[in-house]
Amino acid sequence: MSNKKHITELHSEINEWKSKVDFVKDELKTFQGQLATVSAQNTAQEIKIKVGHFESVFIRQDEVNDELSHELRISDNALGEKVKGNPAGDRVLFDDHSDLRDKIVVFEKIWQENKDEFKRFLAETL
């Protein structure tokens, strides 16, 4: 059984998720700057290895941000097309985008874990 929602609710959720992805993008830029500072101030091999780890994590996170932003734009555009193709589209209930919601939950969980790990690393090196 799939849940049905009003298109304005679906659109609002997508906009909220876009904002979350944009916020992570901003946080990521800040963290990359902090990582560059740590790297420049530390020459210890152990620190350089951890810097390399976080560089990889941040590169992948940036890729995930881009992929998710793209998917959110596509989903939002698809909603717009559904309304265009249906004169009563603004009053009809549509299938919920639960798969996308699940992706956002995982996205937030993984980002929080990576962020916590990075903050612990910063606390150890500063």
ABEGO torsion letter per residue (X at the ends): XBBBBBAAAAAAAAAAAAAAAAAAAAAAAAAAAAAAAAAAABABAAAAAAAAAAAAAAAAAAAAAAAAAAAAAAAAAAAAAAAAABAAAAABBBBBBAAAAAAAAAAAAAAAAAAAAAAAAAAAAX
